[in-house]
Amino acid sequence: MKSISLIQFLIEERRAGRMNAELSLLIEVVARACKRIAVATNKGAIGGVLGEAGTGNIQGEAQKKLDVISNEILLEANAWGGQLAACASEEMEDPQPIPDMYPKGHHLLLFDPLDGSSNIDVNISVGTIFSVLRCPDGVTEPKAEHFLQEGTTQLAAGYVVYGPATVLVLTFGHGTHEFTLDREVGSFILSRRDIRIPEETAEFAINMSNQRHWEAPMQRYIGELLAGKDGPRAKDFNMRWVASMVADVHRIITRGGVFFYPLDAKIKSKGGKLRLMYEANPMAFIVEQAGGAATTGRGRILDLQPTGLHQRVPVFLGSKKEVEVATHYHVEADAAV
Ligand code: FDP
């Protein structure tokens, strides 16, 4: 079978009128930066990249060296190409403008440079997540407020998993596609076109240690899954929790399943655990484009009107039927109050 590189795929998408040259260049640049992050990640202890950076990010979380390195790689790669008006990252309080010496483009890029940080030092898959928005017309100095667009307006979204293989999953709103890095050649090669997530599943991902803090409808839903064949769902369910969102979502993209990071009493005041703009929105876009569903437990993630660059939300995503059941339990419980 003739292999199709990412570059060739992007050229074909451009010819089909599904993206413009600037967006195509942006994706190429992000993919190139992620190859550098993959190299840094793969070096592990001998690259001197493991451990704490000794700093904290805006959310008060301790930064790992690789968080900082990955952020710098993405910022540097994206500064000079002329495809961006500004970048925003989990690791920076405010958006980063494009330096004056470089031309500015029409896009806004948001990213979580290294998702699953707590897994870096133990050699478990981590990843990069990104989302691309259009810079509003007439805005030359984008501020945080210009990034606060509903998920439905995303032009592209993707993630890269740095695992046994480095894998890039992308959507531009015309299906979800997977590319695997050929390390010898240095190119991402199309490995799955138009991925479909099975609507039904018997596998769920959740941090069970938070169970006692969950809201009643979540307790009910997971309780029914755990009851298996003898319970109301009349089916045995299996559980997986990598604790790197990219790796958990990649499993769902590959064989189906559902992923939950619900609201719980510990994180209620923050609104959730995962960040809307550079975690939930891009993952929701990718999952929906693969035939899955993504909600906050109460409504569609992509319809949320963002209120802050680092806003957190509950996340329910994956196989459609299961996301619907869990969401229904929450909506029903709210209506009964
Ligand atoms: P991490 O804090 O290690 O960066 O983005 C946050 C995230 O990881 C997700 O990747 C992961 O799904 C989740 O948090 C893990 O949460 P727990 O620590 O509760 O397991």
Residues whose N, C-alpha, C, O or C-beta is under 5 A from the ligand:
A	BS01	FDP	L114 D115 G116 S117 S118 N119 N207 A243 S244 M245 V246
